[in-house]
Every structure is written in C-alpha cells, then in structure tokens.
Amino acid sequence: MPIIPQASSAAGRVDSVFLFIFVLCAVFLVLLTAALIYFVIKYNRKRHPRAVDIEGNKWVETVWTIVPTILFLMMFVYGWTDFRYMREVPREAMVIEVTGRQWAWSFKYPNGKQSTELILAVDKPVKLVLRSADVIHGFFIPAFRIKEDVVPGKENYTWFSPTQLGSFDIECTVICGVSHANMLGKAVVVPVDEFKEWYFGDETVPTPGRTIPTLPPEIAAHPAVNVLNQRFCLTCHSFDGSPLVGPSFKGIYATTQTVLDSKGNAREIVVDDDYLVRAIQDPAADILKGYPPSMPKTSLSEDELAQVVDFIKNLK
C-alpha cells in the first residue's frame, strides 16, 4: 500500500515506473555489492602477493555491455510510455488556469470563476494550464503524482483525473523567496453534483477542505474581504492577531510602529489611512521592523483601497 494515496489517474502509472526502477536498482546494488565483497576476499594481497595481468574476457564484456543497455532501454520505454500518456490531454478535459505568485496559487475556471483552492469533480479529467506571475515555482500535488515547473513567460500544462474524494496538499517545490515554505494550497475533490452546484452557483468552496480562514459573519460581510481574498492578502496577513509573513491586520490601525526605509534607516510612524495606502501601493518604501521586505506592489482601484483601509481601521 503506498505511503501517499494514489488519488489520480496518473498516480498508479508513476508509482509503477518508480517501483520498477527502484527494484531493478536494488537488485543490482545487492549483486554488485556481493561481487565486490567476494573479489575483495578472493583476491586480497595475502592470497595474491604478486599481481597477475589477467586478459579480458570477450564474452563477459559483451554480456555486461548488452544487458545494461537492454535494461536502460526498458526503463526509458516504460517511462516514455507513461510520459506520453500524461501529455495527451483528453478532449473532454476541463481547462483550469493556474497562476503561481509569491506565495500563493490561484485557479481560474472556464466560466470565469476564481478560487484559491483547486476544486475538482471526482473521476472527471482536468487540464491545468500553468503560468507564473513573478518567479519560478514548482506545482506539486503528491497524492496525484503531478509535478510541473511554472516558469515566468512560459506556459506549461498537465492533466489528470482525480479518483478519490478528499482534500489533498498542493506544494511549491522550487525555492521562490522568503515565504516559499508557506506557498501551500489544497486540491479539493468533491462529487460531481456538488462540483456543479459550486461551479454554476454563488456558493463558497464546498467541503471537504478550506484554506481561506473562516471569518466571523460581521467581518465576512465587509466588501474588502472579497478584495483581500482575490489578491491573496490573507496568505501573509491574518485578521485575528496571529503573526504570519506580514503583520496582522487586527489592531494595527492608529498604533505607533517602527519602520525601515529602503536604506535601512529606522523611524517611527503612526499607522493611519495615508500609511496604509502607501504600504499597499509601494510596500518597499516603509517596511515594518521585524518583517521581511517580501510584499509585492498591489494594484487596487480607489474604491478597493478605501474598502481595505476601512476594513483594517475597524478590525479591533
């Protein structure tokens, strides 16, 4: 039984290739190690104080050339067959656009719906079109055995059919900055009817699994919450006072904070409307002491800026 569940159409194929190569290598490791020990004992210096020039054996040399060549070709053909399968996308596959950015994943569906979780219908094929908004990332779903590089300026893709219901981890496998370890996500596989209800309706992400924090009703109703979710702000900022990559939104308004300018000079400021707007539009200008300069510039409309500032101001 696999340590990690086989939760996609590709998983069994990947595991079979891995197991074949692993067993083959393990067998030859044992054989070569045994041969090495045998020859070390048989031809040690005590038994053979004078070295003897032994002529080569054409038969043996032919065998150890042909056999490894055949084995390597078997590994290549086995791997190539599964690689071709994973690159030939079924016609009926739903196309989902995946964007990686520091430090979050976002998913856009054919009807324009967006999510910070990959919501999938069980046993339905999907094609993921992978793009990066900034640096190189690695899109990896261990349970699906899917791993592809996500490179700026280059479009990549992969496909699979999820075969198990549940919530599965998404990881970034390429070091992409100070918060690389926090670039996590979820692939949530639900029944077809539940997926259709979510896909065509206005409901939030269906269970199981949810990476976006559950907000109290009075907070969730604020229009800024939708803006913060779409811009992935809650990946680095909390609303409950807990520290993440960036400072928490809760209780920061009207407090005195020490900031560092681009040259590292420290000064004190009061967190007011002007500072919040400046921190969003030009985050590298004044960095709160104790936090990394990792926030990208965020483009918001005047209405969106006003909503976010009002949200932070009233989050006590």
C-alpha positions as CSV (number, residue, x, y, z in Angstrom):
1,M,0.0,0.0,0.0
2,P,1.5,3.4,-1.0
3,I,2.5,5.7,1.8
4,I,0.9,8.6,-0.1
5,P,-2.6,7.7,-1.5
6,Q,-2.9,7.2,-5.2
7,A,-5.6,9.8,-5.9
8,S,-5.4,10.4,-9.6
9,S,-5.3,8.6,-12.9
10,A,-1.6,9.3,-13.2
11,A,-0.6,8.1,-9.7
12,G,-0.6,4.4,-10.4
13,R,1.4,4.8,-13.6
14,V,4.1,7.0,-11.9
15,D,4.3,4.6,-9.0
16,S,4.7,1.5,-11.3
17,V,7.6,3.2,-13.1
18,F,9.2,4.2,-9.9
19,L,8.8,0.7,-8.4
20,F,10.3,-0.9,-11.5
21,I,13.4,1.3,-11.5
22,F,13.7,1.0,-7.7
23,V,13.6,-2.8,-7.7
24,L,15.9,-3.0,-10.6
25,C,18.5,-0.8,-8.9
26,A,18.1,-2.6,-5.6
27,V,18.8,-6.0,-7.2
28,F,21.9,-4.7,-8.9
29,L,23.0,-3.0,-5.8
30,V,22.9,-6.3,-3.9
31,L,24.6,-8.2,-6.7
32,L,27.4,-5.7,-7.2
33,T,28.0,-5.3,-3.5
34,A,28.1,-9.1,-3.1
35,A,30.5,-9.4,-6.1
36,L,32.7,-6.6,-4.7
37,I,32.9,-8.3,-1.3
38,Y,33.7,-11.7,-3.0
39,F,36.5,-10.2,-5.1
40,V,38.0,-8.3,-2.2
41,I,38.2,-11.5,-0.2
42,K,39.3,-13.8,-3.0
43,Y,42.0,-11.6,-4.5
44,N,43.3,-9.9,-1.3
45,R,47.0,-9.2,-1.0
46,K,47.7,-12.1,1.4
47,R,46.4,-14.7,-1.1
48,H,48.0,-13.0,-4.1
49,P,51.1,-11.0,-3.1
50,R,52.1,-10.6,-6.7
51,A,49.7,-9.0,-9.1
52,V,48.8,-11.0,-12.2
53,D,47.8,-9.5,-15.5
54,I,44.5,-11.2,-16.5
55,E,43.4,-10.8,-20.1
56,G,39.9,-9.6,-20.7
57,N,37.0,-12.0,-21.5
58,K,35.1,-11.0,-24.6
59,W,32.0,-13.0,-23.6
60,V,31.8,-11.3,-20.2
61,E,32.4,-7.9,-21.7
62,T,29.7,-8.4,-24.3
63,V,27.2,-9.5,-21.7
64,W,27.8,-6.6,-19.3
65,T,27.5,-4.2,-22.2
66,I,24.4,-5.6,-23.8
67,V,22.4,-6.4,-20.6
68,P,22.7,-2.9,-19.0
69,T,21.8,-1.4,-22.4
70,I,18.6,-3.5,-22.6
71,L,17.7,-2.6,-19.0
72,F,18.2,1.1,-19.7
73,L,16.1,0.9,-22.8
74,M,13.4,-0.9,-20.8
75,M,13.4,1.9,-18.2
76,F,13.3,4.5,-21.0
77,V,10.4,2.9,-22.9
78,Y,8.5,2.3,-19.6
79,G,8.9,6.0,-18.5
80,W,8.4,7.4,-22.0
81,T,5.1,5.5,-22.4
82,D,3.7,7.0,-19.2
83,F,5.1,10.4,-20.0
84,R,3.2,10.4,-23.4
85,Y,0.0,9.4,-21.5
86,M,0.4,12.3,-19.2
87,R,0.9,14.8,-22.1
88,E,-2.0,13.6,-24.3
89,V,-5.0,15.5,-22.8
90,P,-8.5,14.1,-23.3
91,R,-10.8,16.2,-25.4
92,E,-13.4,16.4,-22.6
93,A,-11.0,17.7,-20.0
94,M,-12.0,20.9,-18.3
95,V,-9.3,23.6,-18.7
96,I,-8.3,25.3,-15.5
97,E,-5.8,28.2,-15.5
98,V,-3.3,28.0,-12.6
99,T,-1.2,31.1,-11.6
100,G,1.7,30.9,-9.2
101,R,2.9,34.0,-7.5
102,Q,4.8,34.8,-4.3
103,W,3.4,33.0,-2.3
104,A,0.1,31.6,-3.3
105,W,-1.7,29.6,-6.0
106,S,-4.9,30.8,-7.8
107,F,-7.2,28.9,-10.1
108,K,-9.5,30.3,-12.8
109,Y,-12.2,28.2,-14.3
110,P,-13.7,28.3,-17.9
111,N,-16.8,30.3,-16.7
112,G,-14.5,33.0,-15.1
113,K,-14.9,31.7,-11.5
114,Q,-11.8,32.1,-9.4
115,S,-10.6,30.2,-6.3
116,T,-7.6,29.9,-4.1
117,E,-8.3,26.2,-3.9
118,L,-8.3,23.7,-6.7
119,I,-11.9,22.4,-6.7
120,L,-12.3,19.2,-8.8
121,A,-15.1,16.8,-9.6
122,V,-14.2,13.1,-8.9
123,D,-13.4,11.0,-12.0
124,K,-13.6,14.0,-14.3
125,P,-10.4,14.9,-16.4
126,V,-8.9,18.3,-16.0
127,K,-6.2,20.1,-17.8
128,L,-4.1,22.6,-15.8
129,V,-2.5,25.4,-17.7
130,L,0.3,26.7,-15.6
131,R,1.7,30.2,-15.5
132,S,3.9,32.3,-13.2
133,A,3.3,35.9,-12.3
134,D,6.8,36.5,-10.9
135,V,9.5,33.9,-10.4
136,I,10.0,30.2,-11.0
137,H,7.7,27.9,-9.0
138,G,7.1,24.2,-8.9
139,F,3.5,22.9,-8.9
140,F,3.3,19.6,-7.0
141,I,0.3,17.5,-5.8
142,P,1.9,14.5,-4.1
143,A,-1.2,12.4,-3.9
144,F,-1.8,12.9,-7.7
145,R,1.8,12.4,-8.6
146,I,1.7,15.6,-10.6
147,K,4.7,17.9,-10.6
148,E,5.5,20.6,-13.2
149,D,7.7,23.6,-13.3
150,V,6.0,27.0,-13.5
151,V,8.3,29.5,-15.3
152,P,7.7,33.2,-16.0
153,G,6.9,33.9,-19.6
154,K,6.4,30.2,-20.4
155,E,3.2,28.2,-20.4
156,N,3.2,24.7,-19.1
157,Y,0.4,22.1,-18.7
158,T,-0.5,18.8,-17.2
159,W,-3.7,16.7,-16.9
160,F,-5.2,14.0,-14.7
161,S,-8.5,12.7,-13.4
162,P,-8.9,12.8,-9.6
163,T,-10.1,9.4,-8.4
164,Q,-10.6,9.9,-4.7
165,L,-12.8,12.2,-2.7
166,G,-11.0,14.4,-0.2
167,S,-8.6,17.3,0.4
168,F,-5.0,17.0,-0.9
169,D,-2.0,19.2,-0.4
170,I,-0.5,21.4,-3.1
171,E,3.1,22.4,-2.6
172,C,5.7,24.6,-4.3
173,T,8.9,22.6,-5.0
174,V,11.2,25.5,-6.1
175,I,12.6,28.0,-3.6
176,C,10.8,31.2,-4.6
177,G,11.6,33.7,-1.8
178,V,11.4,34.2,1.9
179,S,7.9,32.6,2.3
180,H,8.4,29.7,0.0
181,A,7.6,27.2,2.8
182,N,4.2,28.9,3.1
183,M,3.2,28.5,-0.5
184,L,0.7,25.8,0.2
185,G,-2.7,25.1,-1.2
186,K,-5.4,22.5,-1.4
187,A,-6.9,20.3,-4.1
188,V,-10.5,19.5,-3.0
189,V,-12.2,16.6,-4.8
190,V,-15.9,16.5,-4.4
191,P,-18.8,14.5,-6.0
192,V,-19.9,15.7,-9.5
193,D,-23.2,17.1,-8.3
194,E,-21.5,19.1,-5.5
195,F,-18.9,20.4,-8.0
196,K,-21.7,21.5,-10.4
197,E,-23.5,23.3,-7.6
198,W,-20.4,25.2,-6.7
199,Y,-19.3,25.8,-10.3
200,F,-22.6,27.2,-11.5
201,G,-23.7,28.8,-8.3
202,D,-22.6,31.6,-6.0
203,E,-21.7,29.3,-3.0
204,T,-18.3,29.3,-1.4
205,V,-15.8,26.5,-1.7
206,P,-17.5,23.1,-1.0
207,T,-16.3,20.8,1.7
208,P,-14.0,18.9,2.4
209,G,-11.1,21.3,3.0
210,R,-10.7,25.0,3.1
211,T,-7.5,27.1,3.2
212,I,-9.1,30.5,3.4
213,P,-9.7,31.4,7.1
214,T,-13.3,31.3,8.2
215,L,-14.3,34.9,9.1
216,P,-17.0,35.8,11.7
217,P,-20.2,36.9,9.9
218,E,-19.8,40.6,10.8
219,I,-16.3,40.6,9.3
220,A,-17.1,38.4,6.3
221,A,-19.8,40.8,5.2
222,H,-17.3,43.6,4.6
223,P,-16.7,44.2,0.9
224,A,-12.9,44.4,1.5
225,V,-12.9,40.7,2.3
226,N,-13.5,39.8,-1.3
227,V,-10.7,42.1,-2.4
228,L,-8.3,40.6,0.1
229,N,-9.1,37.1,-1.0
230,Q,-8.7,37.9,-4.7
231,R,-5.3,39.5,-4.1
232,F,-4.3,36.6,-1.7
233,C,-3.6,39.1,1.1
234,L,-4.7,36.6,3.7
235,T,-1.8,34.4,2.7
236,C,0.6,36.7,4.5
237,H,-1.7,38.8,6.8
238,S,-4.0,37.5,9.5
239,F,-7.2,39.1,10.8
240,D,-7.0,37.6,14.3
241,G,-3.7,38.9,15.6
242,S,-1.6,35.8,14.8
243,P,1.8,36.6,13.1
244,L,2.4,35.4,9.6
245,V,4.8,36.6,7.0
246,G,3.4,40.1,7.4
247,P,1.8,41.9,10.3
248,S,-1.7,41.1,11.3
249,F,-4.5,43.5,10.3
250,K,-6.1,43.2,13.7
251,G,-5.5,46.1,16.0
252,I,-2.7,47.7,14.0
253,Y,-4.6,50.9,13.0
254,A,-3.6,54.0,15.0
255,T,-0.7,52.3,16.6
256,T,2.9,53.6,16.6
257,Q,5.3,51.4,14.7
258,T,8.9,51.4,13.7
259,V,9.6,51.2,10.0
260,L,12.7,50.9,7.9
261,D,13.2,52.8,4.6
262,S,14.9,51.3,1.6
263,K,18.3,52.2,3.0
264,G,17.6,50.5,6.4
265,N,17.1,53.8,8.3
266,A,14.6,53.4,11.2
267,R,11.9,55.9,12.2
268,E,8.5,55.8,13.9
269,I,5.2,56.3,12.2
270,V,1.5,56.2,13.2
271,V,-0.5,53.7,11.2
272,D,-3.2,55.8,9.6
273,D,-5.0,56.0,6.3
274,D,-2.1,57.5,4.4
275,Y,0.4,54.9,5.6
276,L,-1.9,52.0,4.7
277,V,-2.4,53.3,1.2
278,R,1.3,53.9,0.8
279,A,2.1,50.4,2.2
280,I,-0.2,48.8,-0.4
281,Q,0.9,50.8,-3.4
282,D,4.7,51.0,-2.5
283,P,5.4,48.3,0.2
284,A,9.2,48.7,0.0
285,A,9.1,52.4,1.0
286,D,8.4,51.8,4.7
287,I,8.8,48.2,6.0
288,L,7.6,47.4,9.4
289,K,10.6,46.4,11.6
290,G,10.8,42.7,12.1
291,Y,9.1,41.7,8.8
292,P,10.8,40.8,5.5
293,P,10.5,43.1,2.5
294,S,8.6,40.5,0.6
295,M,5.3,42.1,-0.3
296,P,4.7,42.8,-4.0
297,K,3.1,46.0,-5.2
298,T,-0.6,45.6,-5.4
299,S,-2.8,47.5,-7.8
300,L,-6.2,48.5,-6.4
301,S,-8.8,50.9,-7.5
302,E,-9.6,53.9,-5.3
303,D,-12.8,52.2,-4.2
304,E,-10.9,49.0,-3.3
305,L,-8.3,50.9,-1.4
306,A,-10.9,52.7,0.6
307,Q,-12.6,49.4,1.4
308,V,-9.4,47.8,2.6
309,V,-8.4,50.8,4.7
310,D,-11.8,50.9,6.3
311,F,-11.7,47.2,7.0
312,I,-8.3,47.4,8.7
313,K,-9.3,50.6,10.6
314,N,-12.4,48.8,12.1
315,L,-10.7,45.5,12.8
316,K,-10.1,45.9,16.6
